[in-house]
Amino acid sequence: MSTPSLSALPIRRLTLRDLTACADLSQDRGWPREDHKWGLLLSAGTGYGIDDPDGDGLIAACVVTEYGPYERPGLGAIGMVLVAERHARKGLGRRLMQYVVDGAGTTPLTLHATPNGIPLYEQLGFKTTGRAEMVCGRFTSDGPLPDVATRSATAEDLSSIVRLDTEVFGLDRMHVITRLPAFVDQLRVAETDGRITGYAAAWPSMETHVIGPLVAPDTETAKALIGSLAAGSDRPLRTDIDVRHEELLAWVKERGLEPVAFNAVMMYGAPELPGDWTRRFAPLTVAAG
């Protein structure tokens, strides 16, 4: 029996049963396996994949996480766009992305793109609207932190965190935010006069802790949240900070985190991300916004 051409292979929905195959695909491309993150994305979002006709796992995959009303989402975040090394540069990534774009209809889409991915996304109609810088390293605790009260979040805080996140992000992300307590190793909040004004989480990724989401009313609060998360971690820290937050980026670099890479924030169907960028310092993950 002849092997079907790549362009004829069906695209199917992924489920949690595909988690290991997705992690295998990440590893195939030299990315960390990140089984933990794949579990969150496949449960909170919708995965799409193409199976190897020879039965050797997935040869392409991506995940779309939608925000806003279920029947009428206001934004779809695309992440983990991967093609197996043995099938790279054969049009599979373009086909999968075109499938997602066509399926989104009028729903705006966003993604974080590496420099290598930008040309493809531009050809599909995405436009660069911002940048985020990834930093990583051992956080040094030299010097005092800002005098901002932070504490570990409790179950009773979750509804307030969801309300704050909706206000800052501009869309309801409850189905993702309510999964944070089970996903992260630390979830902390900042308070002013008994009111939660910011929150941040640290979740495990291989040998690091990733800080995100990071929502704060100002840079000093963002620093305090990062410092408090660092105090509770014995791993190197990694995060992706909007480059417009220049003061915070300079501060984390002074504290030991080093530049790793830049990603372009790209949009399709809308001029920019909704919400208040001044309070949105870092995403949960670049794969989900």
ROGU-852197 format. One record per residue: residue number from 1; residue in three letters; x, y, z of N, C-alpha, C in turn. Coordinates in nm, 2 decimals, m for minus. Layout:
# residues N
 pos code    n_x    n_y    n_z   ca_x   ca_y   ca_z    c_x    c_y    c_z
 NUM  ALA      X      Y      Z      X      Y      Z      X      Y      Z
...
# end
This chain:
# residues 289
 pos code    n_x    n_y    n_z   ca_x   ca_y   ca_z    c_x    c_y    c_z
   1  MET   0.09  m0.12   0.00   0.00   0.00   0.00   0.09   0.12   0.00
   2  SER   0.06   0.22  m0.09   0.14   0.34  m0.10   0.11   0.43   0.02
   3  THR   0.21   0.51   0.06   0.20   0.60   0.17   0.13   0.73   0.12
   4  PRO   0.02   0.78   0.19  m0.04   0.90   0.14   0.05   1.02   0.15
   5  SER   0.03   1.12   0.06   0.11   1.24   0.06   0.08   1.32   0.19
   6  LEU   0.18   1.40   0.23   0.16   1.47   0.36   0.04   1.56   0.35
   7  SER   0.01   1.62   0.23  m0.10   1.71   0.22  m0.23   1.64   0.23
   8  ALA  m0.23   1.51   0.22  m0.36   1.44   0.23  m0.39   1.38   0.37
   9  LEU  m0.29   1.39   0.46  m0.31   1.33   0.59  m0.41   1.41   0.67
  10  PRO  m0.50   1.34   0.74  m0.60   1.42   0.81  m0.55   1.49   0.94
  11  ILE  m0.61   1.60   0.97  m0.59   1.67   1.09  m0.69   1.63   1.19
  12  ARG  m0.65   1.59   1.31  m0.75   1.55   1.41  m0.74   1.62   1.54
  13  ARG  m0.84   1.62   1.62  m0.84   1.67   1.76  m0.75   1.59   1.85
  14  LEU  m0.67   1.65   1.93  m0.59   1.58   2.03  m0.66   1.58   2.16
  15  THR  m0.64   1.48   2.24  m0.69   1.46   2.38  m0.58   1.44   2.48
  16  LEU  m0.61   1.43   2.60  m0.51   1.39   2.70  m0.44   1.26   2.68
  17  ARG  m0.51   1.17   2.60  m0.45   1.04   2.57  m0.33   1.06   2.48
  18  ASP  m0.32   1.18   2.41  m0.20   1.21   2.32  m0.09   1.28   2.40
  19  LEU  m0.10   1.30   2.53   0.00   1.38   2.60   0.14   1.33   2.58
  20  THR   0.16   1.20   2.59   0.30   1.14   2.57   0.35   1.16   2.43
  21  ALA   0.26   1.15   2.33   0.30   1.17   2.19   0.34   1.31   2.17
  22  CYS   0.26   1.41   2.23   0.30   1.55   2.22   0.43   1.58   2.28
  23  ALA   0.46   1.52   2.40   0.59   1.54   2.46   0.70   1.48   2.38
  24  ASP   0.67   1.37   2.32   0.77   1.30   2.23   0.81   1.39   2.11
  25  LEU   0.70   1.46   2.06   0.72   1.55   1.95   0.81   1.67   1.99
  26  SER   0.78   1.72   2.11   0.86   1.83   2.16   1.01   1.79   2.17
  27  GLN   1.03   1.67   2.22   1.17   1.62   2.24   1.23   1.60   2.10
  28  ASP   1.16   1.56   2.00   1.21   1.54   1.87   1.27   1.66   1.81
  29  ARG   1.21   1.78   1.85   1.25   1.91   1.79   1.35   1.98   1.88
  30  GLY   1.40   1.91   1.98   1.50   1.97   2.07   1.44   2.06   2.18
  31  TRP   1.31   2.05   2.19   1.24   2.13   2.30   1.24   2.04   2.43
  32  PRO   1.22   2.10   2.54   1.19   2.02   2.66   1.06   1.94   2.64
  33  ARG   1.06   1.83   2.70   0.93   1.74   2.69   0.81   1.82   2.75
  34  GLU   0.83   1.87   2.87   0.72   1.95   2.93   0.59   1.88   2.94
  35  ASP   0.59   1.75   2.98   0.46   1.68   3.00   0.36   1.76   3.08
  36  HIS   0.41   1.82   3.18   0.33   1.90   3.28   0.25   2.01   3.20
  37  LYS   0.32   2.08   3.12   0.26   2.19   3.05   0.16   2.14   2.94
  38  TRP   0.20   2.03   2.87   0.11   1.97   2.77  m0.02   1.93   2.84
  39  GLY  m0.01   1.88   2.96  m0.13   1.83   3.03  m0.23   1.95   3.05
  40  LEU  m0.18   2.07   3.09  m0.26   2.19   3.11  m0.32   2.23   2.98
  41  LEU  m0.24   2.24   2.87  m0.28   2.29   2.74  m0.39   2.20   2.68
  42  LEU  m0.37   2.07   2.69  m0.47   1.98   2.63  m0.60   1.97   2.71
  43  SER  m0.59   2.01   2.84  m0.72   2.01   2.91  m0.79   2.14   2.91
  44  ALA  m0.72   2.25   2.90  m0.78   2.38   2.89  m0.80   2.43   2.75
  45  GLY  m0.73   2.38   2.66  m0.74   2.42   2.52  m0.78   2.31   2.43
  46  THR  m0.76   2.33   2.30  m0.79   2.23   2.20  m0.67   2.20   2.11
  47  GLY  m0.62   2.08   2.12  m0.51   2.04   2.04  m0.55   1.98   1.90
  48  TYR  m0.46   2.01   1.81  m0.48   1.96   1.67  m0.35   1.88   1.63
  49  GLY  m0.36   1.77   1.56  m0.24   1.70   1.53  m0.26   1.62   1.40
  50  ILE  m0.14   1.58   1.34  m0.14   1.49   1.23  m0.05   1.37   1.26
  51  ASP  m0.11   1.26   1.24  m0.04   1.13   1.28   0.05   1.08   1.17
  52  ASP   0.16   1.02   1.21   0.25   0.96   1.11   0.18   0.84   1.04
  53  PRO   0.17   0.84   0.91   0.11   0.73   0.84   0.17   0.59   0.87
  54  ASP   0.30   0.60   0.91   0.37   0.47   0.95   0.34   0.43   1.09
  55  GLY   0.26   0.50   1.16   0.22   0.47   1.30   0.33   0.51   1.40
  56  ASP   0.42   0.60   1.36   0.52   0.64   1.46   0.49   0.77   1.52
  57  GLY   0.38   0.78   1.59   0.34   0.90   1.67   0.29   1.01   1.59
  58  LEU   0.29   1.13   1.65   0.25   1.25   1.58   0.37   1.31   1.50
  59  ILE   0.33   1.37   1.39   0.43   1.44   1.31   0.41   1.59   1.30
  60  ALA   0.30   1.63   1.36   0.27   1.78   1.37   0.16   1.80   1.48
  61  ALA   0.17   1.91   1.55   0.08   1.94   1.65   0.08   2.09   1.68
  62  CYS  m0.04   2.14   1.74  m0.05   2.27   1.80  m0.16   2.27   1.89
  63  VAL  m0.17   2.37   1.97  m0.28   2.39   2.07  m0.34   2.53   2.06
  64  VAL  m0.47   2.54   2.07  m0.54   2.67   2.07  m0.62   2.68   2.20
  65  THR  m0.59   2.78   2.27  m0.67   2.81   2.40  m0.75   2.93   2.38
  66  GLU  m0.88   2.91   2.39  m0.98   3.02   2.36  m1.02   3.09   2.49
  67  TYR  m1.05   3.22   2.48  m1.09   3.30   2.60  m1.21   3.38   2.57
  68  GLY  m1.29   3.40   2.67  m1.42   3.47   2.65  m1.53   3.38   2.65
  69  PRO  m1.65   3.42   2.61  m1.77   3.33   2.61  m1.75   3.21   2.53
  70  TYR  m1.79   3.09   2.58  m1.77   2.96   2.51  m1.83   2.97   2.37
  71  GLU  m1.95   3.02   2.35  m2.01   3.02   2.22  m1.95   3.13   2.13
  72  ARG  m1.89   3.23   2.19  m1.84   3.34   2.11  m1.71   3.39   2.17
  73  PRO  m1.60   3.31   2.16  m1.47   3.35   2.22  m1.42   3.48   2.16
  74  GLY  m1.35   3.56   2.24  m1.30   3.68   2.20  m1.15   3.68   2.15
  75  LEU  m1.09   3.56   2.18  m0.95   3.55   2.14  m0.91   3.40   2.15
  76  GLY  m0.83   3.36   2.05  m0.76   3.23   2.06  m0.61   3.24   2.06
  77  ALA  m0.55   3.18   2.16  m0.40   3.18   2.17  m0.35   3.05   2.11
  78  ILE  m0.26   3.06   2.01  m0.20   2.94   1.95  m0.06   2.92   2.01
  79  GLY  m0.03   2.79   2.04   0.10   2.76   2.09   0.14   2.62   2.06
  80  MET   0.27   2.59   2.09   0.32   2.46   2.07   0.31   2.41   1.92
  81  VAL   0.34   2.50   1.83   0.33   2.46   1.69   0.46   2.38   1.65
  82  LEU   0.44   2.25   1.63   0.56   2.16   1.62   0.54   2.07   1.50
  83  VAL   0.65   2.05   1.42   0.66   1.95   1.32   0.78   1.86   1.34
  84  ALA   0.76   1.73   1.33   0.87   1.64   1.35   0.99   1.68   1.26
  85  GLU   1.11   1.66   1.31   1.23   1.70   1.23   1.23   1.63   1.10
  86  ARG   1.19   1.50   1.09   1.20   1.43   0.96   1.11   1.48   0.86
  87  HIS   1.01   1.56   0.90   0.91   1.62   0.80   0.92   1.77   0.80
  88  ALA   1.02   1.83   0.85   1.04   1.97   0.86   1.05   2.03   0.71
  89  ARG   1.00   2.15   0.70   1.01   2.23   0.57   0.94   2.15   0.46
  90  LYS   0.83   2.09   0.49   0.75   2.02   0.38   0.61   2.07   0.38
  91  GLY   0.58   2.18   0.45   0.45   2.25   0.44   0.35   2.20   0.55
  92  LEU   0.39   2.11   0.64   0.30   2.07   0.74   0.26   2.18   0.84
  93  GLY   0.36   2.26   0.88   0.33   2.37   0.98   0.24   2.46   0.91
  94  ARG   0.26   2.50   0.79   0.17   2.59   0.72   0.03   2.53   0.71
  95  ARG   0.02   2.41   0.68  m0.11   2.34   0.67  m0.19   2.34   0.80
  96  LEU  m0.12   2.31   0.91  m0.18   2.31   1.04  m0.23   2.45   1.08
  97  MET  m0.14   2.55   1.06  m0.18   2.68   1.09  m0.29   2.73   1.01
  98  GLN  m0.30   2.70   0.88  m0.41   2.75   0.79  m0.54   2.68   0.84
  99  TYR  m0.53   2.56   0.88  m0.65   2.49   0.94  m0.70   2.56   1.06
 100  VAL  m0.61   2.60   1.15  m0.65   2.67   1.27  m0.71   2.81   1.24
 101  VAL  m0.65   2.88   1.15  m0.70   3.02   1.11  m0.83   3.00   1.04
 102  ASP  m0.85   2.91   0.95  m0.98   2.89   0.89  m1.09   2.85   0.99
 103  GLY  m1.05   2.77   1.09  m1.15   2.72   1.18  m1.19   2.83   1.28
 104  ALA  m1.10   2.93   1.30  m1.13   3.04   1.40  m1.24   3.13   1.35
 105  GLY  m1.26   3.14   1.22  m1.36   3.23   1.17  m1.33   3.37   1.20
 106  THR  m1.42   3.44   1.27  m1.39   3.58   1.30  m1.32   3.60   1.44
 107  THR  m1.29   3.49   1.51  m1.22   3.50   1.63  m1.08   3.55   1.61
 108  PRO  m1.04   3.66   1.68  m0.90   3.70   1.66  m0.80   3.60   1.72
 109  LEU  m0.68   3.59   1.67  m0.58   3.49   1.71  m0.45   3.56   1.75
 110  THR  m0.38   3.50   1.85  m0.25   3.56   1.89  m0.16   3.44   1.91
 111  LEU  m0.03   3.47   1.90   0.08   3.38   1.92   0.21   3.45   1.95
 112  HIS   0.30   3.38   2.02   0.44   3.42   2.04   0.52   3.35   1.93
 113  ALA   0.59   3.42   1.85   0.67   3.36   1.74   0.82   3.38   1.76
 114  THR   0.89   3.28   1.73   1.04   3.29   1.73   1.08   3.36   1.60
 115  PRO   1.20   3.41   1.59   1.24   3.47   1.46   1.22   3.38   1.34
 116  ASN   1.25   3.25   1.36   1.23   3.16   1.25   1.09   3.14   1.20
 117  GLY   0.99   3.16   1.30   0.85   3.14   1.26   0.78   3.26   1.21
 118  ILE   0.84   3.37   1.23   0.77   3.50   1.19   0.74   3.50   1.04
 119  PRO   0.83   3.46   0.95   0.79   3.47   0.80   0.67   3.39   0.77
 120  LEU   0.65   3.27   0.82   0.54   3.19   0.79   0.41   3.26   0.84
 121  TYR   0.42   3.31   0.97   0.30   3.37   1.03   0.26   3.50   0.95
 122  GLU   0.36   3.57   0.91   0.33   3.69   0.83   0.26   3.65   0.70
 123  GLN   0.30   3.55   0.64   0.24   3.51   0.51   0.10   3.46   0.53
 124  LEU   0.06   3.42   0.65  m0.07   3.38   0.69  m0.16   3.50   0.73
 125  GLY  m0.10   3.62   0.74  m0.18   3.73   0.78  m0.16   3.79   0.92
 126  PHE  m0.07   3.72   1.00  m0.04   3.77   1.13   0.05   3.89   1.12
 127  LYS   0.03   3.99   1.22   0.11   4.11   1.23   0.18   4.12   1.37
 128  THR   0.30   4.16   1.37   0.37   4.18   1.50   0.32   4.30   1.57
 129  THR   0.28   4.28   1.69   0.22   4.40   1.77   0.30   4.42   1.90
 130  GLY   0.40   4.34   1.93   0.48   4.36   2.05   0.59   4.25   2.06
 131  ARG   0.67   4.26   2.17   0.77   4.17   2.19   0.78   4.13   2.34
 132  ALA   0.83   4.01   2.36   0.85   3.96   2.50   1.00   3.91   2.50
 133  GLU   1.06   3.93   2.62   1.20   3.88   2.63   1.20   3.77   2.74
 134  MET   1.26   3.66   2.70   1.27   3.55   2.79   1.40   3.57   2.87
 135  VAL   1.39   3.56   3.00   1.51   3.56   3.09   1.51   3.44   3.18
 136  CYS   1.63   3.40   3.21   1.64   3.28   3.29   1.77   3.28   3.38
 137  GLY   1.76   3.23   3.50   1.88   3.22   3.58   1.85   3.21   3.73
 138  ARG   1.95   3.20   3.81   1.94   3.19   3.95   1.91   3.34   4.01
 139  PHE   1.80   3.35   4.07   1.77   3.48   4.13   1.85   3.51   4.26
 140  THR   1.92   3.62   4.26   1.99   3.66   4.38   1.91   3.75   4.47
 141  SER   1.92   3.72   4.60   1.84   3.80   4.69   1.91   3.91   4.76
 142  ASP   2.01   3.96   4.69   2.09   4.08   4.75   2.00   4.20   4.75
 143  GLY   2.00   4.27   4.87   1.92   4.39   4.88   1.78   4.37   4.91
 144  PRO   1.71   4.47   4.97   1.57   4.46   5.01   1.48   4.45   4.89
 145  LEU   1.36   4.39   4.91   1.26   4.39   4.81   1.16   4.51   4.84
 146  PRO   1.08   4.55   4.74   0.99   4.65   4.76   0.90   4.62   4.88
 147  ASP   0.86   4.73   4.95   0.77   4.71   5.07   0.62   4.69   5.03
 148  VAL   0.60   4.58   4.97   0.46   4.54   4.92   0.42   4.41   4.99
 149  ALA   0.31   4.41   5.04   0.26   4.29   5.11   0.22   4.18   5.01
 150  THR   0.28   4.06   5.02   0.24   3.95   4.94   0.23   3.83   5.04
 151  ARG   0.15   3.73   4.99   0.12   3.61   5.07   0.08   3.50   4.98
 152  SER   0.09   3.37   5.03   0.04   3.26   4.95  m0.11   3.27   4.93
 153  ALA  m0.16   3.24   4.82  m0.30   3.24   4.79  m0.37   3.13   4.86
 154  THR  m0.50   3.15   4.89  m0.58   3.04   4.95  m0.69   3.01   4.85
 155  ALA  m0.77   2.91   4.89  m0.88   2.87   4.80  m0.98   2.98   4.80
 156  GLU  m1.00   3.06   4.91  m1.09   3.17   4.91  m1.05   3.28   4.82
 157  ASP  m0.93   3.29   4.78  m0.88   3.40   4.69  m0.91   3.38   4.55
 158  LEU  m0.95   3.25   4.51  m0.95   3.22   4.37  m1.05   3.31   4.29
 159  SER  m1.17   3.33   4.35  m1.27   3.41   4.28  m1.22   3.55   4.26
 160  SER  m1.15   3.61   4.36  m1.09   3.74   4.34  m0.98   3.75   4.23
 161  ILE  m0.90   3.64   4.23  m0.80   3.63   4.13  m0.86   3.62   3.99
 162  VAL  m0.96   3.55   3.97  m1.03   3.54   3.84  m1.09   3.67   3.80
 163  ARG  m1.15   3.74   3.90  m1.21   3.88   3.86  m1.10   3.97   3.82
 164  LEU  m0.98   3.97   3.89  m0.87   4.06   3.86  m0.82   4.02   3.72
 165  ASP  m0.80   3.89   3.70  m0.74   3.85   3.57  m0.83   3.89   3.45
 166  THR  m0.96   3.88   3.47  m1.06   3.92   3.37  m1.05   4.07   3.34
 167  GLU  m1.03   4.14   3.44  m1.02   4.29   3.43  m0.90   4.33   3.35
 168  VAL  m0.78   4.26   3.39  m0.66   4.30   3.33  m0.64   4.24   3.19
 169  PHE  m0.68   4.11   3.17  m0.67   4.05   3.04  m0.77   4.09   2.94
 170  GLY  m0.89   4.14   2.99  m0.99   4.19   2.90  m1.09   4.08   2.86
 171  LEU  m1.06   3.96   2.90  m1.15   3.85   2.86  m1.15   3.75   2.98
 172  ASP  m1.26   3.67   2.98  m1.27   3.57   3.09  m1.18   3.45   3.06
 173  ARG  m1.09   3.42   3.15  m1.00   3.31   3.14  m1.02   3.21   3.25
 174  MET  m1.14   3.20   3.31  m1.16   3.13   3.43  m1.12   2.98   3.41
 175  HIS  m1.15   2.92   3.29  m1.12   2.78   3.28  m0.97   2.75   3.28
 176  VAL  m0.89   2.85   3.26  m0.74   2.83   3.28  m0.70   2.87   3.42
 177  ILE  m0.75   2.99   3.47  m0.70   3.04   3.60  m0.74   2.94   3.71
 178  THR  m0.86   2.88   3.70  m0.90   2.79   3.81  m0.82   2.66   3.81
 179  ARG  m0.75   2.64   3.71  m0.66   2.52   3.70  m0.52   2.55   3.77
 180  LEU  m0.49   2.67   3.80  m0.36   2.71   3.85  m0.33   2.64   3.98
 181  PRO  m0.42   2.63   4.08  m0.38   2.57   4.21  m0.32   2.43   4.19
 182  ALA  m0.38   2.35   4.09  m0.33   2.21   4.07  m0.21   2.21   3.98
 183  PHE  m0.19   2.32   3.90  m0.08   2.32   3.80   0.05   2.37   3.86
 184  VAL   0.04   2.48   3.95   0.16   2.55   3.99   0.22   2.50   4.12
 185  ASP   0.34   2.53   4.15   0.40   2.50   4.28   0.38   2.61   4.38
 186  GLN   0.36   2.73   4.33   0.34   2.85   4.42   0.24   2.94   4.35
 187  LEU   0.15   2.99   4.42   0.05   3.09   4.38   0.05   3.20   4.49
 188  ARG   0.09   3.32   4.45   0.09   3.43   4.55   0.01   3.55   4.51
 189  VAL  m0.04   3.62   4.61  m0.11   3.74   4.58  m0.05   3.86   4.65
 190  ALA  m0.07   3.98   4.59  m0.04   4.11   4.65  m0.16   4.18   4.70
 191  GLU  m0.16   4.24   4.82  m0.28   4.30   4.88  m0.25   4.44   4.91
 192  THR  m0.36   4.52   4.90  m0.36   4.66   4.95  m0.49   4.68   5.02
 193  ASP  m0.48   4.72   5.15  m0.61   4.74   5.22  m0.70   4.62   5.21
 194  GLY  m0.65   4.50   5.22  m0.73   4.38   5.22  m0.78   4.34   5.08
 195  ARG  m0.74   4.42   4.98  m0.79   4.39   4.84  m0.68   4.33   4.76
 196  ILE  m0.70   4.22   4.68  m0.60   4.16   4.60  m0.58   4.25   4.48
 197  THR  m0.46   4.30   4.46  m0.43   4.39   4.35  m0.33   4.32   4.24
 198  GLY  m0.28   4.21   4.28  m0.19   4.14   4.19  m0.17   4.00   4.22
 199  TYR  m0.12   3.92   4.13  m0.10   3.78   4.16   0.01   3.72   4.07
 200  ALA   0.07   3.62   4.11   0.18   3.55   4.03   0.19   3.41   4.07
 201  ALA   0.24   3.33   3.98   0.25   3.19   4.00   0.39   3.14   3.95
 202  ALA   0.44   3.03   4.01   0.56   2.96   3.96   0.53   2.82   3.94
 203  TRP   0.55   2.77   3.82   0.52   2.63   3.79   0.65   2.56   3.73
 204  PRO   0.65   2.42   3.75   0.77   2.35   3.72   0.78   2.32   3.57
 205  SER   0.90   2.34   3.52   0.93   2.31   3.38   1.07   2.25   3.38
 206  MET   1.09   2.12   3.37   1.22   2.06   3.37   1.29   2.10   3.50
 207  GLU   1.41   2.17   3.48   1.49   2.20   3.60   1.46   2.34   3.65
 208  THR   1.37   2.41   3.59   1.34   2.55   3.63   1.20   2.57   3.69
 209  HIS   1.18   2.68   3.74   1.04   2.73   3.78   1.01   2.84   3.68
 210  VAL   0.90   2.83   3.61   0.85   2.94   3.52   0.76   3.03   3.60
 211  ILE   0.79   3.16   3.60   0.70   3.26   3.66   0.60   3.31   3.56
 212  GLY   0.47   3.29   3.59   0.37   3.33   3.50   0.24   3.26   3.54
 213  PRO   0.12   3.33   3.53   0.11   3.47   3.50   0.17   3.56   3.60
 214  LEU   0.19   3.68   3.56   0.24   3.79   3.65   0.15   3.91   3.62
 215  VAL   0.06   3.94   3.72  m0.03   4.05   3.70  m0.01   4.14   3.82
 216  ALA   0.02   4.27   3.80   0.04   4.36   3.91   0.00   4.50   3.88
 217  PRO  m0.03   4.58   3.98  m0.07   4.72   3.95   0.04   4.81   3.91
 218  ASP   0.17   4.77   3.94   0.28   4.86   3.91   0.41   4.77   3.92
 219  THR   0.52   4.83   3.88   0.64   4.76   3.88   0.69   4.71   4.02
 220  GLU   0.67   4.79   4.12   0.72   4.76   4.25   0.65   4.63   4.30
 221  THR   0.52   4.62   4.27   0.44   4.51   4.31   0.49   4.38   4.23
 222  ALA   0.52   4.40   4.11   0.57   4.29   4.03   0.70   4.24   4.08
 223  LYS   0.79   4.33   4.12   0.92   4.29   4.18   0.89   4.21   4.31
 224  ALA   0.80   4.26   4.39   0.77   4.19   4.52   0.72   4.05   4.50
 225  LEU   0.63   4.04   4.40   0.58   3.90   4.37   0.69   3.81   4.32
 226  ILE   0.77   3.86   4.23   0.88   3.78   4.18   0.98   3.74   4.30
 227  GLY   1.01   3.84   4.38   1.10   3.81   4.49   1.04   3.71   4.59
 228  SER   0.91   3.71   4.61   0.85   3.62   4.71   0.85   3.48   4.65
 229  LEU   0.82   3.47   4.51   0.83   3.34   4.45   0.97   3.28   4.45
 230  ALA   1.07   3.37   4.42   1.20   3.32   4.42   1.24   3.27   4.56
 231  ALA   1.19   3.33   4.67   1.23   3.28   4.80   1.18   3.14   4.83
 232  GLY   1.07   3.10   4.76   1.01   2.97   4.78   1.06   2.87   4.68
 233  SER   1.16   2.90   4.60   1.20   2.81   4.49   1.35   2.78   4.51
 234  ASP   1.39   2.65   4.48   1.53   2.62   4.49   1.58   2.59   4.35
 235  ARG   1.51   2.64   4.24   1.55   2.62   4.11   1.58   2.75   4.04
 236  PRO   1.65   2.75   3.92   1.66   2.87   3.84   1.52   2.91   3.80
 237  LEU   1.50   3.04   3.78   1.37   3.10   3.74   1.38   3.13   3.59
 238  ARG   1.26   3.12   3.53   1.25   3.16   3.39   1.11   3.24   3.37
 239  THR   1.11   3.34   3.29   0.99   3.41   3.26   1.00   3.49   3.13
 240  ASP   0.89   3.53   3.08   0.88   3.61   2.95   0.81   3.74   2.99
 241  ILE   0.89   3.85   2.98   0.84   3.98   3.02   0.82   4.07   2.90
 242  ASP   0.70   4.13   2.90   0.67   4.23   2.79   0.78   4.34   2.79
 243  VAL   0.84   4.36   2.68   0.96   4.45   2.67   0.93   4.59   2.71
 244  ARG   0.80   4.63   2.71   0.76   4.76   2.75   0.78   4.78   2.90
 245  HIS   0.79   4.67   2.97   0.82   4.69   3.12   0.97   4.69   3.14
 246  GLU   1.03   4.80   3.09   1.18   4.81   3.09   1.24   4.80   3.23
 247  GLU   1.17   4.87   3.32   1.23   4.87   3.46   1.23   4.73   3.52
 248  LEU   1.13   4.66   3.50   1.13   4.52   3.56   1.23   4.43   3.49
 249  LEU   1.25   4.44   3.36   1.35   4.37   3.29   1.49   4.40   3.34
 250  ALA   1.52   4.53   3.36   1.65   4.57   3.41   1.67   4.51   3.55
 251  TRP   1.56   4.51   3.63   1.58   4.47   3.77   1.60   4.32   3.78
 252  VAL   1.53   4.24   3.70   1.55   4.09   3.71   1.69   4.05   3.66
 253  LYS   1.74   4.13   3.56   1.88   4.11   3.51   1.98   4.14   3.62
 254  GLU   1.96   4.25   3.69   2.05   4.28   3.80   2.04   4.17   3.91
 255  ARG   1.93   4.10   3.92   1.92   4.00   4.02   1.96   3.86   3.97
 256  GLY   2.02   3.85   3.86   2.08   3.73   3.81   2.02   3.66   3.69
 257  LEU   1.90   3.70   3.65   1.84   3.64   3.53   1.90   3.70   3.40
 258  GLU   1.93   3.61   3.31   2.00   3.65   3.19   1.91   3.64   3.07
 259  PRO   1.94   3.73   2.97   1.86   3.72   2.85   1.88   3.59   2.78
 260  VAL   1.77   3.53   2.72   1.78   3.41   2.65   1.73   3.43   2.50
 261  ALA   1.62   3.49   2.49   1.56   3.51   2.35   1.45   3.61   2.35
 262  PHE   1.42   3.66   2.23   1.30   3.75   2.21   1.20   3.67   2.13
 263  ASN   1.07   3.69   2.17   0.96   3.64   2.09   0.88   3.76   2.04
 264  ALA   0.83   3.75   1.92   0.73   3.85   1.87   0.59   3.81   1.91
 265  VAL   0.52   3.91   1.96   0.38   3.89   1.99   0.30   3.92   1.86
 266  MET   0.23   3.83   1.81   0.16   3.85   1.68   0.01   3.84   1.69
 267  MET  m0.06   3.91   1.61  m0.21   3.91   1.61  m0.26   3.88   1.47
 268  TYR  m0.38   3.82   1.47  m0.45   3.80   1.35  m0.59   3.84   1.37
 269  GLY  m0.65   3.93   1.30  m0.79   3.97   1.31  m0.82   4.07   1.41
 270  ALA  m0.71   4.13   1.47  m0.73   4.24   1.57  m0.60   4.31   1.58
 271  PRO  m0.60   4.44   1.61  m0.48   4.52   1.60  m0.39   4.50   1.72
 272  GLU  m0.44   4.45   1.83  m0.36   4.43   1.95  m0.43   4.34   2.05
 273  LEU  m0.36   4.30   2.15  m0.43   4.22   2.26  m0.52   4.30   2.34
 274  PRO  m0.63   4.24   2.38  m0.73   4.32   2.47  m0.67   4.34   2.61
 275  GLY  m0.74   4.42   2.69  m0.70   4.43   2.82  m0.60   4.54   2.85
 276  ASP  m0.54   4.54   2.97  m0.45   4.65   3.02  m0.31   4.60   3.02
 277  TRP  m0.23   4.63   2.92  m0.09   4.57   2.92  m0.01   4.63   3.03
 278  THR  m0.04   4.75   3.09   0.04   4.80   3.19   0.04   4.72   3.32
 279  ARG  m0.06   4.64   3.34  m0.07   4.55   3.45  m0.04   4.40   3.42
 280  ARG  m0.01   4.38   3.29   0.01   4.24   3.25   0.16   4.23   3.22
 281  PHE   0.24   4.17   3.31   0.38   4.17   3.30   0.44   4.04   3.23
 282  ALA   0.38   3.93   3.26   0.42   3.80   3.20   0.31   3.71   3.18
 283  PRO   0.31   3.63   3.07   0.20   3.54   3.05   0.21   3.41   3.13
 284  LEU   0.11   3.33   3.14   0.12   3.20   3.21   0.22   3.12   3.14
 285  THR   0.21   3.12   3.01   0.31   3.06   2.92   0.29   3.12   2.78
 286  VAL   0.40   3.13   2.70   0.39   3.19   2.57   0.30   3.10   2.48
 287  ALA   0.27   2.97   2.52   0.19   2.89   2.45   0.04   2.91   2.47
 288  ALA   0.00   2.99   2.57  m0.14   3.01   2.60  m0.17   3.15   2.64
 289  GLY  m0.08   3.24   2.64  m0.10   3.38   2.67  m0.12   3.41   2.82
# end
